[in-house]
Structure formats: structure tokens, C-alpha cells
């Protein structure tokens, strides 16, 4: 055998010996190219998707879904149906009392070959009116005076769609918790140190700007997956008091306080295994406004693992704000005990593809083994 061939053979043998030592997450770091592949046999696919389907007034989303003429809604359906998640956390979808818009969207998905027999959504804090000035603009009754920003009840809520039964009677709902009652809360202050915008406002101000749910899903008679679903406020659009920046950071930290068992006992014990955190943090660990240490701490929490879903077009980024401003703000973080078998971000190949039309945010997916 020639020396060059012997050298190549030696390198090949070394790589074959090294392959079993590579961690699963190292193998998963290969970015997704094109449409999401189907989940591996024995795997469960979970996805999160900020659809940005919210409309400027109540009932308009239901109208647009039922008309069947809206290009954005059609694109959202196409992206979801092509990815085929078993459990899907949605953000940016308007809530109504009977979940009519959510049911109508599910009907569109079912017609596209992606039925979800189990749905969950309930009233979020977004658009939940209060009688006080909560945003400090010296006026009452504005969108910023709701418990979470919104000009009508339910605007820009969240929802969960599942092919597995959702145990709605077992939900732990963190949405009503007051900001000031959270251990370690960092509340906004005026320059003189007094409560911003007022002590009265802080006495009723909830922390969650949209919703925080710990939602059990029955995978079989013995196995429960707890979905930790949320959408945090952007750390922007405030003043020197940094109200939204502080709130964003505390909304992210809320999950760690929950897992630490530091929240009211009425919520029951937190999950210690078989859970997945899914939703929008509105915070990138490496760039942009906000307290990036808050999301970095969550990503490094030893109870969680970060599969770092990625695309070939934009790496781990999950949103394109335009003008080259791409960030990672949408997250899927399984608990440490899950074995991750795949992960990706559905990034568009061009400006006319469904993923580009659907939302500035991209659907993020993770596969976990059930074996």
C-alpha cells in the first residue's frame, strides 16, 4: 500500500474510533437545510412558533381565518403542516372567550393534513384592562394600562395544540402572580427611589405580560410531559425607569423561581423531569437590548439542556426584524433527562416562501426520544 493511502486509512480509523465519543448535541449542531425532516421513529416533535397573527381588533382574526383569503394565515398553516409537530406552542394569536379563532385555525390545519384534536388557551394578561395608569404616561385606559400591553382583551395571546391529551384540570397557571410577590423581583423606580409609576399600580401589576403556563400533556397512561409555555414582553418601548426591560428579565427568571419551588404552595410542586420550556423570551443572549444575563442564566440552568436549534441560513437565530437584525428570541429547552434526537429552525430560502410570509419569527422544533 502506498504511504498516502496508509495515512488516509489511519485517519479514517481514528475518526471511526472517535465517533462514539461525540455527544448527541454535537451531532445535532448541524444546521437544518430546507424543510424540516420527519421525526425519527420513536421520537416526539415539539415546536414553538410566534405566528404574529394578532389583529388590531377583536374578532378580526376569526374573520380572516374563516374567509380563507389571507396569505399570512395560509403561510402559517403551510409551515406548521410541513413541520408536523406533535405538540405546538403558539404565540401571537388572539384569544377569544370560546377559543373560536383557535378552533378555526385548527380546522385549517386539519384540512392541510395536520389535525390537532387537543387545544388549550385561556385569557392572557395582554389586553386585560385595569383602572390605573400602569405605564406611567399620566393617562388611564390605554393599551399600556392593561396587565399586559394590548388594546383589547386577549390580543396577542398564546395557545397550545397537541396530538396528545392535555390535562387542563392539572394546569399550574403562573399568569395571575403579582410582580412584587416574586422572590428577587426587580421593580421599576423613579429617580427618587419611589415606586414607578405608583405604589397603587405596583400593588396590582402582574408579572406575566401574556401568560405563563405549566401544562401537563399525557403521552401515555404513565408518562406526562409538562410544557412550560410563555411569551415575555420586549425589553423596549419604555423610559429611563426600564420598566419593560426589568419585566422581561423577571418573566424569564420566573421559570427558575418556579423550578426552585419558591412560588406559592397553591401551585403545587414543580416538575423535576420530563418537562420542556417552550416560548418567546424576546431576548437574545448575545445581542440587542435587555438584560441578556437573564436569558444566559436560563440557558445555563443545569436542569435544562439547550439543543441550539439552527438553520443553514441564519444559524441559531429565530427572528428577522429586517435590515439584517436577526436574533435568537424563541426557545425550546427540554429538561436534562430527555434525549434529544433532532432540532432545527424553519428559515425561509427566499422572500416569497411560506416561512417568510407567515411571520418575522421562525418555527423552532426539537425532537425527543420516547424510547
C-alpha positions as YAML, in Angstrom:
chain: A
units: angstrom
residues:
- id: 1
  name: UNK
  ca: [0.00, 0.00, 0.00]
- id: 2
  name: UNK
  ca: [1.31, 3.48, -0.84]
- id: 3
  name: UNK
  ca: [2.25, 5.83, 2.08]
- id: 4
  name: UNK
  ca: [-0.51, 8.31, 1.18]
- id: 5
  name: UNK
  ca: [-3.13, 5.57, 1.22]
- id: 6
  name: UNK
  ca: [-1.83, 4.23, 4.53]
- id: 7
  name: UNK
  ca: [-2.03, 7.72, 6.03]
- id: 8
  name: UNK
  ca: [-5.61, 8.21, 4.84]
- id: 9
  name: UNK
  ca: [-6.59, 4.82, 6.23]
- id: 10
  name: UNK
  ca: [-5.08, 5.70, 9.60]
- id: 11
  name: UNK
  ca: [-7.06, 8.94, 9.75]
- id: 12
  name: UNK
  ca: [-10.26, 7.07, 8.86]
- id: 13
  name: UNK
  ca: [-9.68, 4.50, 11.61]
- id: 14
  name: UNK
  ca: [-9.07, 7.30, 14.13]
- id: 15
  name: UNK
  ca: [-12.33, 9.05, 13.19]
- id: 16
  name: UNK
  ca: [-14.29, 5.81, 13.50]
- id: 17
  name: UNK
  ca: [-12.87, 5.31, 16.97]
- id: 18
  name: UNK
  ca: [-13.76, 8.90, 17.91]
- id: 19
  name: UNK
  ca: [-17.35, 8.83, 16.62]
- id: 20
  name: UNK
  ca: [-18.94, 7.03, 19.63]
- id: 21
  name: UNK
  ca: [-17.43, 9.65, 21.94]
- id: 22
  name: UNK
  ca: [-19.21, 12.56, 20.28]
- id: 23
  name: UNK
  ca: [-22.14, 13.86, 22.33]
- id: 24
  name: UNK
  ca: [-25.63, 13.77, 20.83]
- id: 25
  name: UNK
  ca: [-25.85, 17.57, 20.95]
- id: 26
  name: UNK
  ca: [-22.62, 17.85, 18.95]
- id: 27
  name: UNK
  ca: [-24.19, 15.77, 16.23]
- id: 28
  name: UNK
  ca: [-27.33, 17.89, 16.36]
- id: 29
  name: UNK
  ca: [-25.39, 21.09, 15.79]
- id: 30
  name: UNK
  ca: [-25.57, 20.56, 12.01]
- id: 31
  name: UNK
  ca: [-27.92, 23.32, 10.81]
- id: 32
  name: UNK
  ca: [-31.20, 22.44, 9.19]
- id: 33
  name: UNK
  ca: [-31.33, 22.87, 5.42]
- id: 34
  name: UNK
  ca: [-34.65, 23.02, 3.57]
- id: 35
  name: UNK
  ca: [-37.91, 21.75, 5.08]
- id: 36
  name: UNK
  ca: [-37.78, 20.05, 8.46]
- id: 37
  name: UNK
  ca: [-37.16, 16.31, 8.12]
- id: 38
  name: UNK
  ca: [-39.68, 13.96, 9.66]
- id: 39
  name: UNK
  ca: [-39.06, 12.96, 13.28]
- id: 40
  name: UNK
  ca: [-37.06, 9.79, 13.84]
- id: 41
  name: UNK
  ca: [-39.07, 6.68, 14.76]
- id: 42
  name: UNK
  ca: [-39.88, 6.69, 18.45]
- id: 43
  name: UNK
  ca: [-39.40, 10.46, 18.74]
- id: 44
  name: UNK
  ca: [-41.78, 13.23, 19.76]
- id: 45
  name: UNK
  ca: [-41.59, 16.56, 17.94]
- id: 46
  name: UNK
  ca: [-42.27, 19.75, 19.90]
- id: 47
  name: UNK
  ca: [-42.36, 23.16, 18.23]
- id: 48
  name: UNK
  ca: [-42.78, 26.79, 19.20]
- id: 49
  name: UNK
  ca: [-43.93, 29.42, 16.73]
- id: 50
  name: UNK
  ca: [-44.68, 33.12, 17.19]
- id: 51
  name: UNK
  ca: [-47.15, 33.45, 14.33]
- id: 52
  name: UNK
  ca: [-47.74, 37.21, 14.67]
- id: 53
  name: UNK
  ca: [-51.36, 36.52, 13.70]
- id: 54
  name: UNK
  ca: [-52.71, 39.16, 16.09]
- id: 55
  name: UNK
  ca: [-55.18, 41.62, 14.56]
- id: 56
  name: UNK
  ca: [-55.97, 45.24, 15.53]
- id: 57
  name: UNK
  ca: [-59.45, 44.46, 16.84]
- id: 58
  name: UNK
  ca: [-61.41, 41.63, 18.48]
- id: 59
  name: UNK
  ca: [-62.95, 39.06, 16.14]
- id: 60
  name: UNK
  ca: [-60.83, 40.05, 13.15]
- id: 61
  name: UNK
  ca: [-58.56, 37.03, 13.34]
- id: 62
  name: UNK
  ca: [-61.57, 34.69, 13.33]
- id: 63
  name: UNK
  ca: [-62.99, 36.59, 10.36]
- id: 64
  name: UNK
  ca: [-59.75, 36.32, 8.41]
- id: 65
  name: UNK
  ca: [-59.31, 32.61, 9.14]
- id: 66
  name: UNK
  ca: [-62.86, 31.82, 8.05]
- id: 67
  name: UNK
  ca: [-62.64, 33.85, 4.85]
- id: 68
  name: UNK
  ca: [-59.75, 31.72, 3.67]
- id: 69
  name: UNK
  ca: [-58.20, 34.56, 1.65]
- id: 70
  name: UNK
  ca: [-55.41, 35.74, 3.96]
- id: 71
  name: UNK
  ca: [-51.92, 34.94, 2.65]
- id: 72
  name: UNK
  ca: [-50.29, 35.13, 6.08]
- id: 73
  name: UNK
  ca: [-52.71, 32.65, 7.64]
- id: 74
  name: UNK
  ca: [-52.25, 30.28, 4.70]
- id: 75
  name: UNK
  ca: [-48.47, 30.53, 5.14]
- id: 76
  name: UNK
  ca: [-48.69, 29.80, 8.87]
- id: 77
  name: UNK
  ca: [-50.75, 26.68, 8.10]
- id: 78
  name: UNK
  ca: [-48.25, 25.59, 5.45]
- id: 79
  name: UNK
  ca: [-45.24, 25.97, 7.76]
- id: 80
  name: UNK
  ca: [-46.89, 24.04, 10.60]
- id: 81
  name: UNK
  ca: [-48.25, 21.27, 8.36]
- id: 82
  name: UNK
  ca: [-44.86, 20.81, 6.70]
- id: 83
  name: UNK
  ca: [-43.04, 20.55, 10.05]
- id: 84
  name: UNK
  ca: [-45.57, 18.16, 11.64]
- id: 85
  name: UNK
  ca: [-45.02, 18.84, 15.35]
- id: 86
  name: UNK
  ca: [-46.83, 16.58, 17.80]
- id: 87
  name: UNK
  ca: [-47.07, 19.40, 20.36]
- id: 88
  name: UNK
  ca: [-47.12, 23.03, 19.27]
- id: 89
  name: UNK
  ca: [-46.81, 26.16, 21.40]
- id: 90
  name: UNK
  ca: [-48.15, 29.21, 19.57]
- id: 91
  name: UNK
  ca: [-47.61, 32.87, 20.36]
- id: 92
  name: UNK
  ca: [-49.11, 35.95, 18.75]
- id: 93
  name: UNK
  ca: [-52.62, 34.51, 18.39]
- id: 94
  name: UNK
  ca: [-55.62, 36.45, 19.67]
- id: 95
  name: UNK
  ca: [-57.69, 34.83, 22.42]
- id: 96
  name: UNK
  ca: [-61.48, 34.89, 22.49]
- id: 97
  name: UNK
  ca: [-63.80, 33.53, 25.15]
- id: 98
  name: UNK
  ca: [-64.84, 30.39, 23.27]
- id: 99
  name: UNK
  ca: [-61.49, 29.89, 21.51]
- id: 100
  name: UNK
  ca: [-63.28, 30.27, 18.20]
- id: 101
  name: UNK
  ca: [-60.23, 31.62, 16.38]
- id: 102
  name: UNK
  ca: [-58.02, 28.81, 17.69]
- id: 103
  name: UNK
  ca: [-60.60, 26.19, 16.69]
- id: 104
  name: UNK
  ca: [-60.92, 27.74, 13.23]
- id: 105
  name: UNK
  ca: [-57.13, 27.65, 12.81]
- id: 106
  name: UNK
  ca: [-57.06, 24.00, 13.85]
- id: 107
  name: UNK
  ca: [-59.70, 23.24, 11.21]
- id: 108
  name: UNK
  ca: [-57.46, 24.81, 8.59]
- id: 109
  name: UNK
  ca: [-54.54, 22.73, 9.86]
- id: 110
  name: UNK
  ca: [-56.61, 19.55, 9.80]
- id: 111
  name: UNK
  ca: [-57.60, 20.26, 6.19]
- id: 112
  name: UNK
  ca: [-53.87, 20.57, 5.41]
- id: 113
  name: UNK
  ca: [-53.19, 17.16, 6.95]
- id: 114
  name: UNK
  ca: [-52.13, 18.33, 10.41]
- id: 115
  name: UNK
  ca: [-55.01, 17.69, 12.83]
- id: 116
  name: UNK
  ca: [-54.71, 18.63, 16.49]
- id: 117
  name: UNK
  ca: [-57.59, 17.13, 18.49]
- id: 118
  name: UNK
  ca: [-56.45, 18.75, 21.76]
- id: 119
  name: UNK
  ca: [-56.34, 22.53, 22.17]
- id: 120
  name: UNK
  ca: [-55.69, 24.85, 25.08]
- id: 121
  name: UNK
  ca: [-55.88, 28.60, 25.51]
- id: 122
  name: UNK
  ca: [-57.23, 30.83, 28.21]
- id: 123
  name: UNK
  ca: [-57.38, 34.54, 28.89]
- id: 124
  name: UNK
  ca: [-53.93, 36.12, 28.88]
- id: 125
  name: UNK
  ca: [-52.82, 39.26, 30.67]
- id: 126
  name: UNK
  ca: [-52.39, 41.05, 27.36]
- id: 127
  name: UNK
  ca: [-55.29, 43.45, 26.91]
- id: 128
  name: UNK
  ca: [-56.67, 42.74, 30.40]
- id: 129
  name: UNK
  ca: [-57.83, 46.23, 31.35]
- id: 130
  name: UNK
  ca: [-57.13, 47.89, 34.71]
- id: 131
  name: UNK
  ca: [-58.45, 51.17, 36.16]
- id: 132
  name: UNK
  ca: [-54.95, 52.56, 36.81]
- id: 133
  name: UNK
  ca: [-52.10, 54.15, 34.91]
- id: 134
  name: UNK
  ca: [-49.66, 51.24, 34.73]
- id: 135
  name: UNK
  ca: [-47.22, 52.55, 32.15]
- id: 136
  name: UNK
  ca: [-46.62, 55.96, 33.70]
- id: 137
  name: UNK
  ca: [-47.84, 58.12, 30.81]
- id: 138
  name: UNK
  ca: [-50.18, 60.06, 33.15]
- id: 139
  name: UNK
  ca: [-53.25, 58.68, 31.37]
- id: 140
  name: UNK
  ca: [-55.61, 55.78, 32.03]
- id: 141
  name: UNK
  ca: [-57.36, 53.35, 29.73]
- id: 142
  name: UNK
  ca: [-54.58, 52.95, 27.19]
- id: 143
  name: UNK
  ca: [-53.13, 49.73, 25.81]
- id: 144
  name: UNK
  ca: [-50.18, 50.12, 28.18]
- id: 145
  name: UNK
  ca: [-52.50, 50.27, 31.20]
- id: 146
  name: UNK
  ca: [-53.63, 46.68, 30.69]
- id: 147
  name: UNK
  ca: [-51.93, 43.96, 32.71]
- id: 148
  name: UNK
  ca: [-50.04, 43.18, 29.51]
- id: 149
  name: UNK
  ca: [-49.87, 45.52, 26.53]
- id: 150
  name: UNK
  ca: [-52.99, 45.30, 24.38]
- id: 151
  name: UNK
  ca: [-55.91, 47.42, 23.27]
- id: 152
  name: UNK
  ca: [-58.50, 44.67, 23.78]
- id: 153
  name: UNK
  ca: [-58.86, 41.57, 25.92]
- id: 154
  name: UNK
  ca: [-56.86, 38.66, 24.58]
- id: 155
  name: UNK
  ca: [-54.79, 40.46, 21.97]
- id: 156
  name: UNK
  ca: [-51.63, 38.56, 21.12]
- id: 157
  name: UNK
  ca: [-52.22, 35.60, 23.42]
- id: 158
  name: UNK
  ca: [-50.67, 32.15, 23.42]
- id: 159
  name: UNK
  ca: [-52.07, 28.67, 22.80]
- id: 160
  name: UNK
  ca: [-51.10, 25.01, 22.76]
- id: 161
  name: UNK
  ca: [-52.14, 22.44, 20.13]
- id: 162
  name: UNK
  ca: [-51.44, 18.77, 20.71]
- id: 163
  name: UNK
  ca: [-51.97, 15.34, 19.26]
- id: 164
  name: UNK
  ca: [-51.88, 14.02, 22.82]
- id: 165
  name: UNK
  ca: [-54.45, 14.73, 25.56]
- id: 166
  name: UNK
  ca: [-53.88, 17.95, 27.50]
- id: 167
  name: UNK
  ca: [-54.69, 17.61, 31.20]
- id: 168
  name: UNK
  ca: [-56.27, 21.04, 31.51]
- id: 169
  name: UNK
  ca: [-57.55, 20.29, 35.01]
- id: 170
  name: UNK
  ca: [-53.95, 19.91, 36.19]
- id: 171
  name: UNK
  ca: [-52.58, 23.18, 34.80]
- id: 172
  name: UNK
  ca: [-50.37, 25.32, 37.02]
- id: 173
  name: UNK
  ca: [-51.13, 28.88, 35.93]
- id: 174
  name: UNK
  ca: [-48.49, 31.46, 36.87]
- id: 175
  name: UNK
  ca: [-50.25, 34.20, 34.87]
- id: 176
  name: UNK
  ca: [-52.04, 35.91, 37.83]
- id: 177
  name: UNK
  ca: [-48.95, 36.21, 40.04]
- id: 178
  name: UNK
  ca: [-48.14, 39.77, 41.11]
- id: 179
  name: UNK
  ca: [-44.76, 41.08, 40.05]
- id: 180
  name: UNK
  ca: [-43.90, 42.35, 43.52]
- id: 181
  name: UNK
  ca: [-44.56, 38.93, 45.06]
- id: 182
  name: UNK
  ca: [-41.93, 37.07, 43.02]
- id: 183
  name: UNK
  ca: [-38.78, 36.31, 45.03]
- id: 184
  name: UNK
  ca: [-35.97, 38.56, 43.85]
- id: 185
  name: UNK
  ca: [-38.29, 40.78, 41.78]
- id: 186
  name: UNK
  ca: [-36.68, 43.93, 40.38]
- id: 187
  name: UNK
  ca: [-39.42, 46.56, 40.17]
- id: 188
  name: UNK
  ca: [-39.06, 49.89, 38.33]
- id: 189
  name: UNK
  ca: [-38.35, 53.04, 40.35]
- id: 190
  name: UNK
  ca: [-38.47, 56.79, 39.86]
- id: 191
  name: UNK
  ca: [-35.13, 58.61, 40.22]
- id: 192
  name: UNK
  ca: [-36.01, 59.36, 43.86]
- id: 193
  name: UNK
  ca: [-36.43, 55.64, 44.55]
- id: 194
  name: UNK
  ca: [-40.23, 55.66, 44.78]
- id: 195
  name: UNK
  ca: [-42.34, 53.02, 43.05]
- id: 196
  name: UNK
  ca: [-42.87, 53.53, 39.31]
- id: 197
  name: UNK
  ca: [-45.41, 54.58, 38.23]
- id: 198
  name: UNK
  ca: [-47.09, 54.47, 41.66]
- id: 199
  name: UNK
  ca: [-47.42, 52.23, 44.71]
- id: 200
  name: UNK
  ca: [-51.05, 51.65, 43.73]
- id: 201
  name: UNK
  ca: [-50.03, 50.40, 40.28]
- id: 202
  name: UNK
  ca: [-47.39, 48.06, 41.67]
- id: 203
  name: UNK
  ca: [-49.95, 46.67, 44.12]
- id: 204
  name: UNK
  ca: [-51.99, 45.21, 41.22]
- id: 205
  name: UNK
  ca: [-49.35, 44.75, 38.50]
- id: 206
  name: UNK
  ca: [-48.98, 41.14, 37.39]
- id: 207
  name: UNK
  ca: [-45.57, 39.95, 36.22]
- id: 208
  name: UNK
  ca: [-46.59, 37.92, 33.18]
- id: 209
  name: UNK
  ca: [-47.19, 40.21, 30.22]
- id: 210
  name: UNK
  ca: [-49.01, 37.47, 28.28]
- id: 211
  name: UNK
  ca: [-49.19, 34.14, 30.13]
- id: 212
  name: UNK
  ca: [-47.02, 31.54, 31.88]
- id: 213
  name: UNK
  ca: [-48.47, 28.01, 31.98]
- id: 214
  name: UNK
  ca: [-47.16, 24.68, 33.26]
- id: 215
  name: UNK
  ca: [-49.39, 22.40, 31.22]
- id: 216
  name: UNK
  ca: [-49.34, 18.58, 31.64]
- id: 217
  name: UNK
  ca: [-49.75, 16.51, 28.48]
- id: 218
  name: UNK
  ca: [-50.42, 12.76, 28.68]
- id: 219
  name: UNK
  ca: [-48.11, 10.90, 26.30]
- id: 220
  name: UNK
  ca: [-49.47, 7.57, 27.57]
- id: 221
  name: UNK
  ca: [-51.10, 6.18, 30.70]
- id: 222
  name: UNK
  ca: [-47.90, 6.54, 32.72]
- id: 223
  name: UNK
  ca: [-45.93, 9.36, 31.06]
- id: 224
  name: UNK
  ca: [-46.60, 13.07, 31.45]
- id: 225
  name: UNK
  ca: [-44.78, 15.84, 29.65]
- id: 226
  name: UNK
  ca: [-45.12, 19.23, 31.31]
- id: 227
  name: UNK
  ca: [-44.99, 22.09, 28.81]
- id: 228
  name: UNK
  ca: [-43.76, 25.38, 30.28]
- id: 229
  name: UNK
  ca: [-45.25, 27.85, 27.82]
- id: 230
  name: UNK
  ca: [-44.90, 31.64, 27.83]
- id: 231
  name: UNK
  ca: [-44.33, 34.86, 25.93]
- id: 232
  name: UNK
  ca: [-42.36, 37.68, 27.57]
- id: 233
  name: UNK
  ca: [-42.62, 41.41, 26.87]
- id: 234
  name: UNK
  ca: [-39.99, 43.06, 24.66]
- id: 235
  name: UNK
  ca: [-37.34, 44.89, 26.77]
- id: 236
  name: UNK
  ca: [-38.11, 48.08, 24.82]
- id: 237
  name: UNK
  ca: [-40.64, 50.91, 24.49]
- id: 238
  name: UNK
  ca: [-40.22, 52.37, 27.97]
- id: 239
  name: UNK
  ca: [-38.23, 55.16, 29.62]
- id: 240
  name: UNK
  ca: [-35.25, 55.58, 31.93]
- id: 241
  name: UNK
  ca: [-37.03, 53.52, 34.60]
- id: 242
  name: UNK
  ca: [-36.54, 50.48, 32.27]
- id: 243
  name: UNK
  ca: [-39.96, 49.06, 33.17]
- id: 244
  name: UNK
  ca: [-40.14, 46.68, 30.21]
- id: 245
  name: UNK
  ca: [-36.50, 45.66, 30.45]
- id: 246
  name: UNK
  ca: [-36.88, 44.76, 34.12]
- id: 247
  name: UNK
  ca: [-40.15, 42.98, 33.50]
- id: 248
  name: UNK
  ca: [-38.72, 40.97, 30.59]
- id: 249
  name: UNK
  ca: [-35.85, 39.74, 32.77]
- id: 250
  name: UNK
  ca: [-38.13, 38.80, 35.65]
- id: 251
  name: UNK
  ca: [-40.55, 36.99, 33.29]
- id: 252
  name: UNK
  ca: [-37.65, 34.83, 32.16]
- id: 253
  name: UNK
  ca: [-36.40, 34.29, 35.74]
- id: 254
  name: UNK
  ca: [-39.93, 33.28, 36.79]
- id: 255
  name: UNK
  ca: [-39.34, 29.79, 35.39]
- id: 256
  name: UNK
  ca: [-36.29, 29.30, 37.58]
- id: 257
  name: UNK
  ca: [-38.18, 30.53, 40.64]
- id: 258
  name: UNK
  ca: [-40.93, 28.03, 39.75]
- id: 259
  name: UNK
  ca: [-38.49, 25.14, 39.34]
- id: 260
  name: UNK
  ca: [-36.82, 26.18, 42.60]
- id: 261
  name: UNK
  ca: [-40.15, 25.73, 44.41]
- id: 262
  name: UNK
  ca: [-40.16, 29.39, 45.52]
- id: 263
  name: UNK
  ca: [-43.66, 30.27, 44.29]
- id: 264
  name: UNK
  ca: [-46.92, 29.89, 46.28]
- id: 265
  name: UNK
  ca: [-47.61, 26.39, 47.54]
- id: 266
  name: UNK
  ca: [-51.05, 26.52, 45.90]
- id: 267
  name: UNK
  ca: [-49.30, 25.94, 42.57]
- id: 268
  name: UNK
  ca: [-48.16, 22.55, 43.76]
- id: 269
  name: UNK
  ca: [-44.68, 21.03, 43.39]
- id: 270
  name: UNK
  ca: [-42.73, 21.93, 40.25]
- id: 271
  name: UNK
  ca: [-41.79, 19.24, 37.75]
- id: 272
  name: UNK
  ca: [-38.35, 17.69, 38.23]
- id: 273
  name: UNK
  ca: [-38.19, 15.75, 34.96]
- id: 274
  name: UNK
  ca: [-39.94, 15.23, 31.60]
- id: 275
  name: UNK
  ca: [-40.69, 18.91, 31.02]
- id: 276
  name: UNK
  ca: [-39.97, 21.25, 28.12]
- id: 277
  name: UNK
  ca: [-39.80, 25.04, 28.21]
- id: 278
  name: UNK
  ca: [-41.28, 26.49, 25.02]
- id: 279
  name: UNK
  ca: [-41.98, 30.06, 24.02]
- id: 280
  name: UNK
  ca: [-40.76, 33.55, 23.38]
- id: 281
  name: UNK
  ca: [-38.27, 35.30, 25.67]
- id: 282
  name: UNK
  ca: [-37.86, 38.35, 23.41]
- id: 283
  name: UNK
  ca: [-34.21, 38.34, 24.46]
- id: 284
  name: UNK
  ca: [-31.03, 37.23, 22.69]
- id: 285
  name: UNK
  ca: [-28.11, 36.08, 24.88]
- id: 286
  name: UNK
  ca: [-25.55, 37.75, 22.63]
- id: 287
  name: UNK
  ca: [-27.00, 40.92, 21.11]
- id: 288
  name: UNK
  ca: [-29.73, 43.55, 21.37]
- id: 289
  name: UNK
  ca: [-31.38, 45.43, 24.22]
- id: 290
  name: UNK
  ca: [-32.37, 43.95, 27.55]
- id: 291
  name: UNK
  ca: [-30.70, 42.15, 30.44]
- id: 292
  name: UNK
  ca: [-29.00, 39.41, 28.47]
- id: 293
  name: UNK
  ca: [-27.74, 37.81, 31.67]
- id: 294
  name: UNK
  ca: [-31.32, 36.68, 32.40]
- id: 295
  name: UNK
  ca: [-31.60, 34.50, 29.31]
- id: 296
  name: UNK
  ca: [-27.99, 33.35, 29.64]
- id: 297
  name: UNK
  ca: [-28.74, 32.11, 33.16]
- id: 298
  name: UNK
  ca: [-31.78, 30.19, 31.90]
- id: 299
  name: UNK
  ca: [-29.80, 28.60, 29.06]
- id: 300
  name: UNK
  ca: [-27.13, 27.52, 31.54]
- id: 301
  name: UNK
  ca: [-29.54, 26.16, 34.16]
- id: 302
  name: UNK
  ca: [-28.38, 22.58, 34.91]
- id: 303
  name: UNK
  ca: [-31.96, 21.32, 34.95]
- id: 304
  name: UNK
  ca: [-32.31, 22.23, 31.26]
- id: 305
  name: UNK
  ca: [-30.48, 21.46, 28.05]
- id: 306
  name: UNK
  ca: [-30.10, 23.74, 25.05]
- id: 307
  name: UNK
  ca: [-30.13, 21.78, 21.77]
- id: 308
  name: UNK
  ca: [-29.33, 25.05, 19.92]
- id: 309
  name: UNK
  ca: [-31.75, 24.51, 17.01]
- id: 310
  name: UNK
  ca: [-30.30, 26.06, 13.88]
- id: 311
  name: UNK
  ca: [-30.81, 26.66, 10.18]
- id: 312
  name: UNK
  ca: [-28.19, 26.79, 7.44]
- id: 313
  name: UNK
  ca: [-29.31, 30.32, 6.53]
- id: 314
  name: UNK
  ca: [-29.16, 32.02, 9.93]
- id: 315
  name: UNK
  ca: [-27.62, 29.67, 12.48]
- id: 316
  name: UNK
  ca: [-29.46, 29.75, 15.81]
- id: 317
  name: UNK
  ca: [-31.33, 32.99, 15.04]
- id: 318
  name: UNK
  ca: [-35.13, 32.70, 15.20]
- id: 319
  name: UNK
  ca: [-36.39, 36.11, 14.08]
- id: 320
  name: UNK
  ca: [-35.60, 38.60, 11.34]
- id: 321
  name: UNK
  ca: [-36.57, 42.15, 12.33]
- id: 322
  name: UNK
  ca: [-35.36, 43.48, 8.98]
- id: 323
  name: UNK
  ca: [-32.27, 45.44, 7.99]
- id: 324
  name: UNK
  ca: [-30.09, 42.49, 8.90]
- id: 325
  name: UNK
  ca: [-31.29, 42.42, 12.54]
- id: 326
  name: UNK
  ca: [-31.53, 38.72, 13.23]
- id: 327
  name: UNK
  ca: [-31.78, 37.44, 16.78]
- id: 328
  name: UNK
  ca: [-32.41, 34.34, 18.82]
- id: 329
  name: UNK
  ca: [-35.52, 35.10, 20.89]
- id: 330
  name: UNK
  ca: [-37.65, 31.91, 20.62]
- id: 331
  name: UNK
  ca: [-36.65, 28.88, 22.68]
- id: 332
  name: UNK
  ca: [-37.21, 25.16, 23.18]
- id: 333
  name: UNK
  ca: [-35.36, 23.86, 26.24]
- id: 334
  name: UNK
  ca: [-36.04, 20.25, 27.26]
- id: 335
  name: UNK
  ca: [-35.31, 19.09, 30.78]
- id: 336
  name: UNK
  ca: [-31.97, 17.36, 31.19]
- id: 337
  name: UNK
  ca: [-33.44, 13.84, 31.31]
- id: 338
  name: UNK
  ca: [-34.79, 13.91, 27.74]
- id: 339
  name: UNK
  ca: [-32.67, 12.51, 24.91]
- id: 340
  name: UNK
  ca: [-32.76, 14.98, 22.04]
- id: 341
  name: UNK
  ca: [-32.70, 13.33, 18.60]
- id: 342
  name: UNK
  ca: [-33.03, 16.36, 16.34]
- id: 343
  name: UNK
  ca: [-33.59, 20.12, 16.26]
- id: 344
  name: UNK
  ca: [-33.94, 22.92, 13.75]
- id: 345
  name: UNK
  ca: [-35.27, 26.33, 12.75]
- id: 346
  name: UNK
  ca: [-37.52, 26.69, 9.70]
- id: 347
  name: UNK
  ca: [-35.81, 29.60, 7.96]
- id: 348
  name: UNK
  ca: [-37.04, 30.72, 4.52]
- id: 349
  name: UNK
  ca: [-34.91, 30.17, 1.43]
- id: 350
  name: UNK
  ca: [-36.27, 33.34, -0.15]
- id: 351
  name: UNK
  ca: [-38.65, 36.25, 0.48]
- id: 352
  name: UNK
  ca: [-41.66, 34.56, -1.13]
- id: 353
  name: UNK
  ca: [-41.56, 31.21, 0.69]
- id: 354
  name: UNK
  ca: [-44.20, 30.33, 3.27]
- id: 355
  name: UNK
  ca: [-41.83, 30.81, 6.23]
- id: 356
  name: UNK
  ca: [-41.11, 34.38, 5.08]
- id: 357
  name: UNK
  ca: [-44.79, 35.24, 4.57]
- id: 358
  name: UNK
  ca: [-46.01, 33.66, 7.81]
- id: 359
  name: UNK
  ca: [-44.12, 35.74, 10.37]
- id: 360
  name: UNK
  ca: [-40.88, 37.54, 11.11]
- id: 361
  name: UNK
  ca: [-40.36, 34.77, 13.66]
- id: 362
  name: UNK
  ca: [-39.44, 31.26, 12.55]
- id: 363
  name: UNK
  ca: [-40.86, 27.99, 13.76]
- id: 364
  name: UNK
  ca: [-38.39, 26.20, 16.06]
- id: 365
  name: UNK
  ca: [-38.60, 22.44, 16.59]
- id: 366
  name: UNK
  ca: [-36.95, 19.80, 18.76]
- id: 367
  name: UNK
  ca: [-37.34, 16.02, 18.66]
- id: 368
  name: UNK
  ca: [-37.03, 13.97, 21.85]
- id: 369
  name: UNK
  ca: [-36.84, 10.22, 22.18]
- id: 370
  name: UNK
  ca: [-39.73, 8.33, 23.77]
- id: 371
  name: UNK
  ca: [-37.83, 5.03, 23.86]
...
